[in-house]
Amino acid sequence: MLQLLGEGCSNRELAERLFLTRKTVEHHVHNVLVKLGLRNRAEAAAYAVRHLRPERATG
């Protein structure tokens, strides 16, 4: 879910991609924000970019 938040997906888009209701997605998004100590979706997106991006291959 954090990856999709990082991509800027709305709750509606998350619900469609994950086959969940929008209400369920709202709860999950809230729980992700609380667990990570983030205030909003923008902070979640920034967190996702910093922590979920694979390292670039060198060579």
mmCIF file as Biopython writes it, N, C-alpha, C and O atoms, coordinates in Angstrom:
data_model
#
loop_
_atom_site.group_PDB
_atom_site.id
_atom_site.type_symbol
_atom_site.label_atom_id
_atom_site.label_alt_id
_atom_site.label_comp_id
_atom_site.label_asym_id
_atom_site.label_entity_id
_atom_site.label_seq_id
_atom_site.pdbx_PDB_ins_code
_atom_site.Cartn_x
_atom_site.Cartn_y
_atom_site.Cartn_z
_atom_site.occupancy
_atom_site.B_iso_or_equiv
_atom_site.auth_seq_id
_atom_site.auth_asym_id
_atom_site.pdbx_PDB_model_num
ATOM 1   N N  . MET A ? 1  ? 0.819   -1.186 0.000   1.0 0.0 1  A 1 
ATOM 2   C CA . MET A ? 1  ? 0.000   0.000  0.000   1.0 0.0 1  A 1 
ATOM 3   C C  . MET A ? 1  ? 0.865   1.252  0.000   1.0 0.0 1  A 1 
ATOM 4   O O  . MET A ? 1  ? 0.540   2.222  -0.684  1.0 0.0 1  A 1 
ATOM 5   N N  . LEU A ? 2  ? 1.955   1.248  0.750   1.0 0.0 2  A 1 
ATOM 6   C CA . LEU A ? 2  ? 2.830   2.416  0.804   1.0 0.0 2  A 1 
ATOM 7   C C  . LEU A ? 2  ? 3.407   2.726  -0.572  1.0 0.0 2  A 1 
ATOM 8   O O  . LEU A ? 2  ? 3.539   3.892  -0.946  1.0 0.0 2  A 1 
ATOM 9   N N  . GLN A ? 3  ? 3.746   1.701  -1.315  1.0 0.0 3  A 1 
ATOM 10  C CA . GLN A ? 3  ? 4.260   1.900  -2.674  1.0 0.0 3  A 1 
ATOM 11  C C  . GLN A ? 3  ? 3.235   2.643  -3.530  1.0 0.0 3  A 1 
ATOM 12  O O  . GLN A ? 3  ? 3.587   3.569  -4.260  1.0 0.0 3  A 1 
ATOM 13  N N  . LEU A ? 4  ? 1.976   2.240  -3.440  1.0 0.0 4  A 1 
ATOM 14  C CA . LEU A ? 4  ? 0.922   2.884  -4.220  1.0 0.0 4  A 1 
ATOM 15  C C  . LEU A ? 4  ? 0.671   4.310  -3.734  1.0 0.0 4  A 1 
ATOM 16  O O  . LEU A ? 4  ? 0.385   5.192  -4.545  1.0 0.0 4  A 1 
ATOM 17  N N  . LEU A ? 5  ? 0.771   4.549  -2.442  1.0 0.0 5  A 1 
ATOM 18  C CA . LEU A ? 5  ? 0.670   5.920  -1.932  1.0 0.0 5  A 1 
ATOM 19  C C  . LEU A ? 5  ? 1.798   6.767  -2.508  1.0 0.0 5  A 1 
ATOM 20  O O  . LEU A ? 5  ? 1.599   7.924  -2.876  1.0 0.0 5  A 1 
ATOM 21  N N  . GLY A ? 6  ? 2.974   6.176  -2.579  1.0 0.0 6  A 1 
ATOM 22  C CA . GLY A ? 6  ? 4.125   6.875  -3.142  1.0 0.0 6  A 1 
ATOM 23  C C  . GLY A ? 6  ? 3.946   7.211  -4.610  1.0 0.0 6  A 1 
ATOM 24  O O  . GLY A ? 6  ? 4.522   8.177  -5.109  1.0 0.0 6  A 1 
ATOM 25  N N  . GLU A ? 7  ? 3.155   6.418  -5.293  1.0 0.0 7  A 1 
ATOM 26  C CA . GLU A ? 7  ? 2.855   6.683  -6.698  1.0 0.0 7  A 1 
ATOM 27  C C  . GLU A ? 7  ? 1.757   7.729  -6.857  1.0 0.0 7  A 1 
ATOM 28  O O  . GLU A ? 7  ? 1.443   8.146  -7.972  1.0 0.0 7  A 1 
ATOM 29  N N  . GLY A ? 8  ? 1.175   8.148  -5.736  1.0 0.0 8  A 1 
ATOM 30  C CA . GLY A ? 8  ? 0.156   9.184  -5.775  1.0 0.0 8  A 1 
ATOM 31  C C  . GLY A ? 8  ? -1.256  8.690  -6.009  1.0 0.0 8  A 1 
ATOM 32  O O  . GLY A ? 8  ? -2.123  9.464  -6.416  1.0 0.0 8  A 1 
ATOM 33  N N  . CYS A ? 9  ? -1.502  7.417  -5.760  1.0 0.0 9  A 1 
ATOM 34  C CA . CYS A ? 9  ? -2.841  6.857  -5.967  1.0 0.0 9  A 1 
ATOM 35  C C  . CYS A ? 9  ? -3.833  7.426  -4.957  1.0 0.0 9  A 1 
ATOM 36  O O  . CYS A ? 9  ? -3.512  7.612  -3.783  1.0 0.0 9  A 1 
ATOM 37  N N  . SER A ? 10 ? -5.028  7.693  -5.433  1.0 0.0 10 A 1 
ATOM 38  C CA . SER A ? 10 ? -6.114  8.128  -4.550  1.0 0.0 10 A 1 
ATOM 39  C C  . SER A ? 10 ? -6.690  6.904  -3.839  1.0 0.0 10 A 1 
ATOM 40  O O  . SER A ? 10 ? -6.369  5.766  -4.184  1.0 0.0 10 A 1 
ATOM 41  N N  . ASN A ? 11 ? -7.537  7.146  -2.849  1.0 0.0 11 A 1 
ATOM 42  C CA . ASN A ? 11 ? -8.189  6.026  -2.163  1.0 0.0 11 A 1 
ATOM 43  C C  . ASN A ? 11 ? -9.006  5.207  -3.154  1.0 0.0 11 A 1 
ATOM 44  O O  . ASN A ? 11 ? -9.024  3.979  -3.075  1.0 0.0 11 A 1 
ATOM 45  N N  . ARG A ? 12 ? -9.668  5.861  -4.068  1.0 0.0 12 A 1 
ATOM 46  C CA . ARG A ? 12 ? -10.458 5.150  -5.078  1.0 0.0 12 A 1 
ATOM 47  C C  . ARG A ? 12 ? -9.562  4.240  -5.931  1.0 0.0 12 A 1 
ATOM 48  O O  . ARG A ? 12 ? -9.901  3.085  -6.187  1.0 0.0 12 A 1 
ATOM 49  N N  . GLU A ? 13 ? -8.420  4.776  -6.363  1.0 0.0 13 A 1 
ATOM 50  C CA . GLU A ? 13 ? -7.486  3.979  -7.164  1.0 0.0 13 A 1 
ATOM 51  C C  . GLU A ? 13 ? -6.914  2.819  -6.357  1.0 0.0 13 A 1 
ATOM 52  O O  . GLU A ? 13 ? -6.772  1.710  -6.872  1.0 0.0 13 A 1 
ATOM 53  N N  . LEU A ? 14 ? -6.590  3.075  -5.099  1.0 0.0 14 A 1 
ATOM 54  C CA . LEU A ? 14 ? -6.091  2.000  -4.238  1.0 0.0 14 A 1 
ATOM 55  C C  . LEU A ? 14 ? -7.139  0.902  -4.093  1.0 0.0 14 A 1 
ATOM 56  O O  . LEU A ? 14 ? -6.822  -0.283 -4.196  1.0 0.0 14 A 1 
ATOM 57  N N  . ALA A ? 15 ? -8.375  1.294  -3.858  1.0 0.0 15 A 1 
ATOM 58  C CA . ALA A ? 15 ? -9.452  0.322  -3.693  1.0 0.0 15 A 1 
ATOM 59  C C  . ALA A ? 15 ? -9.600  -0.540 -4.945  1.0 0.0 15 A 1 
ATOM 60  O O  . ALA A ? 15 ? -9.760  -1.757 -4.851  1.0 0.0 15 A 1 
ATOM 61  N N  . GLU A ? 16 ? -9.546  0.089  -6.109  1.0 0.0 16 A 1 
ATOM 62  C CA . GLU A ? 16 ? -9.685  -0.665 -7.359  1.0 0.0 16 A 1 
ATOM 63  C C  . GLU A ? 16 ? -8.518  -1.616 -7.572  1.0 0.0 16 A 1 
ATOM 64  O O  . GLU A ? 16 ? -8.719  -2.767 -7.957  1.0 0.0 16 A 1 
ATOM 65  N N  . ARG A ? 17 ? -7.311  -1.149 -7.327  1.0 0.0 17 A 1 
ATOM 66  C CA . ARG A ? 17 ? -6.123  -1.991 -7.537  1.0 0.0 17 A 1 
ATOM 67  C C  . ARG A ? 17 ? -6.037  -3.150 -6.553  1.0 0.0 17 A 1 
ATOM 68  O O  . ARG A ? 17 ? -5.587  -4.240 -6.904  1.0 0.0 17 A 1 
ATOM 69  N N  . LEU A ? 18 ? -6.473  -2.906 -5.315  1.0 0.0 18 A 1 
ATOM 70  C CA . LEU A ? 18 ? -6.336  -3.910 -4.261  1.0 0.0 18 A 1 
ATOM 71  C C  . LEU A ? 18 ? -7.608  -4.718 -4.022  1.0 0.0 18 A 1 
ATOM 72  O O  . LEU A ? 18 ? -7.647  -5.598 -3.161  1.0 0.0 18 A 1 
ATOM 73  N N  . PHE A ? 19 ? -8.643  -4.408 -4.793  1.0 0.0 19 A 1 
ATOM 74  C CA . PHE A ? 19 ? -9.927  -5.110 -4.666  1.0 0.0 19 A 1 
ATOM 75  C C  . PHE A ? 19 ? -10.490 -5.001 -3.253  1.0 0.0 19 A 1 
ATOM 76  O O  . PHE A ? 19 ? -10.928 -5.986 -2.658  1.0 0.0 19 A 1 
ATOM 77  N N  . LEU A ? 20 ? -10.466 -3.769 -2.732  1.0 0.0 20 A 1 
ATOM 78  C CA . LEU A ? 20 ? -10.997 -3.460 -1.409  1.0 0.0 20 A 1 
ATOM 79  C C  . LEU A ? 20 ? -12.028 -2.349 -1.545  1.0 0.0 20 A 1 
ATOM 80  O O  . LEU A ? 20 ? -12.113 -1.695 -2.584  1.0 0.0 20 A 1 
ATOM 81  N N  . THR A ? 21 ? -12.807 -2.140 -0.495  1.0 0.0 21 A 1 
ATOM 82  C CA . THR A ? 21 ? -13.723 -1.008 -0.507  1.0 0.0 21 A 1 
ATOM 83  C C  . THR A ? 21 ? -12.929 0.258  -0.179  1.0 0.0 21 A 1 
ATOM 84  O O  . THR A ? 21 ? -11.849 0.193  0.407   1.0 0.0 21 A 1 
ATOM 85  N N  . ARG A ? 22 ? -13.480 1.404  -0.565  1.0 0.0 22 A 1 
ATOM 86  C CA . ARG A ? 22 ? -12.816 2.672  -0.267  1.0 0.0 22 A 1 
ATOM 87  C C  . ARG A ? 22 ? -12.713 2.881  1.242   1.0 0.0 22 A 1 
ATOM 88  O O  . ARG A ? 22 ? -11.718 3.424  1.723   1.0 0.0 22 A 1 
ATOM 89  N N  . LYS A ? 23 ? -13.716 2.461  1.985   1.0 0.0 23 A 1 
ATOM 90  C CA . LYS A ? 23 ? -13.691 2.606  3.443   1.0 0.0 23 A 1 
ATOM 91  C C  . LYS A ? 23 ? -12.547 1.788  4.051   1.0 0.0 23 A 1 
ATOM 92  O O  . LYS A ? 23 ? -11.856 2.260  4.954   1.0 0.0 23 A 1 
ATOM 93  N N  . THR A ? 24 ? -12.354 0.583  3.561   1.0 0.0 24 A 1 
ATOM 94  C CA . THR A ? 24 ? -11.246 -0.258 4.039   1.0 0.0 24 A 1 
ATOM 95  C C  . THR A ? 24 ? -9.913  0.407  3.727   1.0 0.0 24 A 1 
ATOM 96  O O  . THR A ? 24 ? -9.008  0.418  4.561   1.0 0.0 24 A 1 
ATOM 97  N N  . VAL A ? 25 ? -9.797  0.954  2.539   1.0 0.0 25 A 1 
ATOM 98  C CA . VAL A ? 25 ? -8.562  1.649  2.148   1.0 0.0 25 A 1 
ATOM 99  C C  . VAL A ? 25 ? -8.322  2.845  3.066   1.0 0.0 25 A 1 
ATOM 100 O O  . VAL A ? 25 ? -7.192  3.077  3.495   1.0 0.0 25 A 1 
ATOM 101 N N  . GLU A ? 26 ? -9.371  3.604  3.371   1.0 0.0 26 A 1 
ATOM 102 C CA . GLU A ? 26 ? -9.219  4.746  4.275   1.0 0.0 26 A 1 
ATOM 103 C C  . GLU A ? 26 ? -8.640  4.304  5.611   1.0 0.0 26 A 1 
ATOM 104 O O  . GLU A ? 26 ? -7.752  4.963  6.153   1.0 0.0 26 A 1 
ATOM 105 N N  . HIS A ? 27 ? -9.134  3.197  6.143   1.0 0.0 27 A 1 
ATOM 106 C CA . HIS A ? 27 ? -8.616  2.682  7.416   1.0 0.0 27 A 1 
ATOM 107 C C  . HIS A ? 27 ? -7.155  2.266  7.288   1.0 0.0 27 A 1 
ATOM 108 O O  . HIS A ? 27 ? -6.339  2.576  8.156   1.0 0.0 27 A 1 
ATOM 109 N N  . HIS A ? 28 ? -6.827  1.569  6.212   1.0 0.0 28 A 1 
ATOM 110 C CA . HIS A ? 28 ? -5.446  1.121  6.020   1.0 0.0 28 A 1 
ATOM 111 C C  . HIS A ? 28 ? -4.497  2.303  5.849   1.0 0.0 28 A 1 
ATOM 112 O O  . HIS A ? 28 ? -3.408  2.310  6.424   1.0 0.0 28 A 1 
ATOM 113 N N  . VAL A ? 29 ? -4.893  3.294  5.071   1.0 0.0 29 A 1 
ATOM 114 C CA . VAL A ? 29 ? -4.054  4.476  4.878   1.0 0.0 29 A 1 
ATOM 115 C C  . VAL A ? 29 ? -3.835  5.165  6.224   1.0 0.0 29 A 1 
ATOM 116 O O  . VAL A ? 29 ? -2.710  5.535  6.560   1.0 0.0 29 A 1 
ATOM 117 N N  . HIS A ? 30 ? -4.893  5.333  6.981   1.0 0.0 30 A 1 
ATOM 118 C CA . HIS A ? 30 ? -4.767  5.944  8.310   1.0 0.0 30 A 1 
ATOM 119 C C  . HIS A ? 30 ? -3.779  5.158  9.170   1.0 0.0 30 A 1 
ATOM 120 O O  . HIS A ? 30 ? -2.906  5.745  9.810   1.0 0.0 30 A 1 
ATOM 121 N N  . ASN A ? 31 ? -3.916  3.835  9.183   1.0 0.0 31 A 1 
ATOM 122 C CA . ASN A ? 31 ? -3.034  3.001  10.003  1.0 0.0 31 A 1 
ATOM 123 C C  . ASN A ? 31 ? -1.584  3.098  9.555   1.0 0.0 31 A 1 
ATOM 124 O O  . ASN A ? 31 ? -0.682  3.107  10.393  1.0 0.0 31 A 1 
ATOM 125 N N  . VAL A ? 32 ? -1.342  3.171  8.253   1.0 0.0 32 A 1 
ATOM 126 C CA . VAL A ? 32 ? 0.025   3.332  7.742   1.0 0.0 32 A 1 
ATOM 127 C C  . VAL A ? 32 ? 0.608   4.657  8.229   1.0 0.0 32 A 1 
ATOM 128 O O  . VAL A ? 32 ? 1.743   4.705  8.704   1.0 0.0 32 A 1 
ATOM 129 N N  . LEU A ? 33 ? -0.171  5.724  8.110   1.0 0.0 33 A 1 
ATOM 130 C CA . LEU A ? 33 ? 0.304   7.039  8.547   1.0 0.0 33 A 1 
ATOM 131 C C  . LEU A ? 33 ? 0.633   7.039  10.043  1.0 0.0 33 A 1 
ATOM 132 O O  . LEU A ? 33 ? 1.673   7.553  10.456  1.0 0.0 33 A 1 
ATOM 133 N N  . VAL A ? 34 ? -0.257  6.462  10.847  1.0 0.0 34 A 1 
ATOM 134 C CA . VAL A ? 34 ? -0.027  6.417  12.292  1.0 0.0 34 A 1 
ATOM 135 C C  . VAL A ? 34 ? 1.204   5.584  12.610  1.0 0.0 34 A 1 
ATOM 136 O O  . VAL A ? 34 ? 2.054   6.014  13.390  1.0 0.0 34 A 1 
ATOM 137 N N  . LYS A ? 35 ? 1.312   4.419  12.029  1.0 0.0 35 A 1 
ATOM 138 C CA . LYS A ? 35 ? 2.421   3.510  12.338  1.0 0.0 35 A 1 
ATOM 139 C C  . LYS A ? 35 ? 3.773   4.132  11.987  1.0 0.0 35 A 1 
ATOM 140 O O  . LYS A ? 35 ? 4.761   3.924  12.691  1.0 0.0 35 A 1 
ATOM 141 N N  . LEU A ? 36 ? 3.808   4.895  10.894  1.0 0.0 36 A 1 
ATOM 142 C CA . LEU A ? 36 ? 5.071   5.500  10.464  1.0 0.0 36 A 1 
ATOM 143 C C  . LEU A ? 36 ? 5.282   6.900  11.049  1.0 0.0 36 A 1 
ATOM 144 O O  . LEU A ? 36 ? 6.324   7.516  10.825  1.0 0.0 36 A 1 
ATOM 145 N N  . GLY A ? 37 ? 4.300   7.399  11.794  1.0 0.0 37 A 1 
ATOM 146 C CA . GLY A ? 37 ? 4.423   8.725  12.392  1.0 0.0 37 A 1 
ATOM 147 C C  . GLY A ? 37 ? 4.364   9.843  11.368  1.0 0.0 37 A 1 
ATOM 148 O O  . GLY A ? 37 ? 5.034   10.865 11.517  1.0 0.0 37 A 1 
ATOM 149 N N  . LEU A ? 38 ? 3.564   9.652  10.331  1.0 0.0 38 A 1 
ATOM 150 C CA . LEU A ? 38 ? 3.445   10.636 9.254   1.0 0.0 38 A 1 
ATOM 151 C C  . LEU A ? 38 ? 2.139   11.395 9.401   1.0 0.0 38 A 1 
ATOM 152 O O  . LEU A ? 38 ? 1.165   10.871 9.941   1.0 0.0 38 A 1 
ATOM 153 N N  . ARG A ? 39 ? 2.122   12.639 8.916   1.0 0.0 39 A 1 
ATOM 154 C CA . ARG A ? 39 ? 0.946   13.483 9.096   1.0 0.0 39 A 1 
ATOM 155 C C  . ARG A ? 39 ? -0.033  13.434 7.934   1.0 0.0 39 A 1 
ATOM 156 O O  . ARG A ? 39 ? -1.220  13.699 8.122   1.0 0.0 39 A 1 
ATOM 157 N N  . ASN A ? 40 ? 0.439   13.102 6.741   1.0 0.0 40 A 1 
ATOM 158 C CA . ASN A ? 40 ? -0.454  13.143 5.585   1.0 0.0 40 A 1 
ATOM 159 C C  . ASN A ? 40 ? 0.094   12.294 4.442   1.0 0.0 40 A 1 
ATOM 160 O O  . ASN A ? 40 ? 1.175   11.713 4.540   1.0 0.0 40 A 1 
ATOM 161 N N  . ARG A ? 41 ? -0.673  12.235 3.360   1.0 0.0 41 A 1 
ATOM 162 C CA . ARG A ? 41 ? -0.301  11.426 2.204   1.0 0.0 41 A 1 
ATOM 163 C C  . ARG A ? 41 ? 0.971   11.929 1.534   1.0 0.0 41 A 1 
ATOM 164 O O  . ARG A ? 41 ? 1.747   11.141 0.992   1.0 0.0 41 A 1 
ATOM 165 N N  . ALA A ? 42 ? 1.182   13.232 1.571   1.0 0.0 42 A 1 
ATOM 166 C CA . ALA A ? 42 ? 2.397   13.790 0.970   1.0 0.0 42 A 1 
ATOM 167 C C  . ALA A ? 42 ? 3.639   13.271 1.694   1.0 0.0 42 A 1 
ATOM 168 O O  . ALA A ? 42 ? 4.630   12.911 1.059   1.0 0.0 42 A 1 
ATOM 169 N N  . GLU A ? 43 ? 3.580   13.235 3.021   1.0 0.0 43 A 1 
ATOM 170 C CA . GLU A ? 43 ? 4.696   12.683 3.783   1.0 0.0 43 A 1 
ATOM 171 C C  . GLU A ? 43 ? 4.857   11.198 3.504   1.0 0.0 43 A 1 
ATOM 172 O O  . GLU A ? 43 ? 5.980   10.697 3.448   1.0 0.0 43 A 1 
ATOM 173 N N  . ALA A ? 44 ? 3.753   10.489 3.327   1.0 0.0 44 A 1 
ATOM 174 C CA . ALA A ? 44 ? 3.810   9.067  3.014   1.0 0.0 44 A 1 
ATOM 175 C C  . ALA A ? 44 ? 4.466   8.853  1.650   1.0 0.0 44 A 1 
ATOM 176 O O  . ALA A ? 44 ? 5.263   7.930  1.483   1.0 0.0 44 A 1 
ATOM 177 N N  . ALA A ? 45 ? 4.139   9.694  0.686   1.0 0.0 45 A 1 
ATOM 178 C CA . ALA A ? 45 ? 4.734   9.581  -0.644  1.0 0.0 45 A 1 
ATOM 179 C C  . ALA A ? 45 ? 6.238   9.824  -0.569  1.0 0.0 45 A 1 
ATOM 180 O O  . ALA A ? 45 ? 7.019   9.091  -1.176  1.0 0.0 45 A 1 
ATOM 181 N N  . ALA A ? 46 ? 6.644   10.847 0.171   1.0 0.0 46 A 1 
ATOM 182 C CA . ALA A ? 46 ? 8.070   11.139 0.325   1.0 0.0 46 A 1 
ATOM 183 C C  . ALA A ? 46 ? 8.782   9.982  1.028   1.0 0.0 46 A 1 
ATOM 184 O O  . ALA A ? 46 ? 9.882   9.590  0.638   1.0 0.0 46 A 1 
ATOM 185 N N  . TYR A ? 47 ? 8.150   9.445  2.059   1.0 0.0 47 A 1 
ATOM 186 C CA . TYR A ? 47 ? 8.722   8.299  2.785   1.0 0.0 47 A 1 
ATOM 187 C C  . TYR A ? 47 ? 8.903   7.111  1.841   1.0 0.0 47 A 1 
ATOM 188 O O  . TYR A ? 47 ? 9.940   6.448  1.858   1.0 0.0 47 A 1 
ATOM 189 N N  . ALA A ? 48 ? 7.897   6.852  1.028   1.0 0.0 48 A 1 
ATOM 190 C CA . ALA A ? 48 ? 7.955   5.723  0.099   1.0 0.0 48 A 1 
ATOM 191 C C  . ALA A ? 48 ? 9.102   5.900  -0.888  1.0 0.0 48 A 1 
ATOM 192 O O  . ALA A ? 48 ? 9.821   4.947  -1.186  1.0 0.0 48 A 1 
ATOM 193 N N  . VAL A ? 49 ? 9.270   7.105  -1.391  1.0 0.0 49 A 1 
ATOM 194 C CA . VAL A ? 49 ? 10.352  7.356  -2.354  1.0 0.0 49 A 1 
ATOM 195 C C  . VAL A ? 49 ? 11.701  7.131  -1.695  1.0 0.0 49 A 1 
ATOM 196 O O  . VAL A ? 49 ? 12.601  6.548  -2.301  1.0 0.0 49 A 1 
ATOM 197 N N  . ARG A ? 50 ? 11.849  7.585  -0.466  1.0 0.0 50 A 1 
ATOM 198 C CA . ARG A ? 50 ? 13.134  7.435  0.228   1.0 0.0 50 A 1 
ATOM 199 C C  . ARG A ? 50 ? 13.434  5.998  0.636   1.0 0.0 50 A 1 
ATOM 200 O O  . ARG A ? 50 ? 14.586  5.568  0.590   1.0 0.0 50 A 1 
ATOM 201 N N  . HIS A ? 51 ? 12.406  5.252  1.034   1.0 0.0 51 A 1 
ATOM 202 C CA . HIS A ? 51 ? 12.651  3.945  1.654   1.0 0.0 51 A 1 
ATOM 203 C C  . HIS A ? 51 ? 12.300  2.740  0.793   1.0 0.0 51 A 1 
ATOM 204 O O  . HIS A ? 51 ? 12.763  1.636  1.079   1.0 0.0 51 A 1 
ATOM 205 N N  . LEU A ? 52 ? 11.516  2.910  -0.229  1.0 0.0 52 A 1 
ATOM 206 C CA . LEU A ? 52 ? 11.101  1.753  -1.023  1.0 0.0 52 A 1 
ATOM 207 C C  . LEU A ? 52 ? 11.740  1.694  -2.393  1.0 0.0 52 A 1 
ATOM 208 O O  . LEU A ? 52 ? 11.592  0.701  -3.105  1.0 0.0 52 A 1 
ATOM 209 N N  . ARG A ? 53 ? 12.433  2.719  -2.762  1.0 0.0 53 A 1 
ATOM 210 C CA . ARG A ? 53 ? 13.066  2.752  -4.086  1.0 0.0 53 A 1 
ATOM 211 C C  . ARG A ? 53 ? 14.252  1.799  -4.103  1.0 0.0 53 A 1 
ATOM 212 O O  . ARG A ? 53 ? 15.125  1.882  -3.239  1.0 0.0 53 A 1 
ATOM 213 N N  . PRO A ? 54 ? 14.294  0.889  -5.083  1.0 0.0 54 A 1 
ATOM 214 C CA . PRO A ? 54 ? 15.453  -0.019 -5.146  1.0 0.0 54 A 1 
ATOM 215 C C  . PRO A ? 54 ? 16.729  0.740  -5.470  1.0 0.0 54 A 1 
ATOM 216 O O  . PRO A ? 54 ? 16.714  1.741  -6.186  1.0 0.0 54 A 1 
ATOM 217 N N  . GLU A ? 55 ? 17.810  0.253  -4.938  1.0 0.0 55 A 1 
ATOM 218 C CA . GLU A ? 55 ? 19.116  0.864  -5.209  1.0 0.0 55 A 1 
ATOM 219 C C  . GLU A ? 55 ? 19.430  0.751  -6.695  1.0 0.0 55 A 1 
ATOM 220 O O  . GLU A ? 55 ? 19.126  -0.255 -7.336  1.0 0.0 55 A 1 
ATOM 221 N N  . ARG A ? 56 ? 20.034  1.783  -7.219  1.0 0.0 56 A 1 
ATOM 222 C CA . ARG A ? 56 ? 20.421  1.753  -8.631  1.0 0.0 56 A 1 
ATOM 223 C C  . ARG A ? 56 ? 21.587  0.794  -8.827  1.0 0.0 56 A 1 
ATOM 224 O O  . ARG A ? 56 ? 22.534  0.763  -8.041  1.0 0.0 56 A 1 
ATOM 225 N N  . ALA A ? 57 ? 21.492  0.032  -9.873  1.0 0.0 57 A 1 
ATOM 226 C CA . ALA A ? 57 ? 22.578  -0.899 -10.193 1.0 0.0 57 A 1 
ATOM 227 C C  . ALA A ? 57 ? 23.744  -0.101 -10.782 1.0 0.0 57 A 1 
ATOM 228 O O  . ALA A ? 57 ? 23.550  0.798  -11.600 1.0 0.0 57 A 1 
ATOM 229 N N  . THR A ? 58 ? 24.918  -0.440 -10.361 1.0 0.0 58 A 1 
ATOM 230 C CA . THR A ? 58 ? 26.089  0.227  -10.923 1.0 0.0 58 A 1 
ATOM 231 C C  . THR A ? 58 ? 26.752  -0.714 -11.900 1.0 0.0 58 A 1 
ATOM 232 O O  . THR A ? 58 ? 26.707  -1.936 -11.760 1.0 0.0 58 A 1 
ATOM 233 N N  . GLY A ? 59 ? 27.352  -0.122 -12.865 1.0 0.0 59 A 1 
ATOM 234 C CA . GLY A ? 59 ? 28.054  -1.002 -13.791 1.0 0.0 59 A 1 
ATOM 235 C C  . GLY A ? 59 ? 28.025  -0.449 -15.103 1.0 0.0 59 A 1 
ATOM 236 O O  . GLY A ? 59 ? 28.565  -1.043 -16.036 1.0 0.0 59 A 1 
#
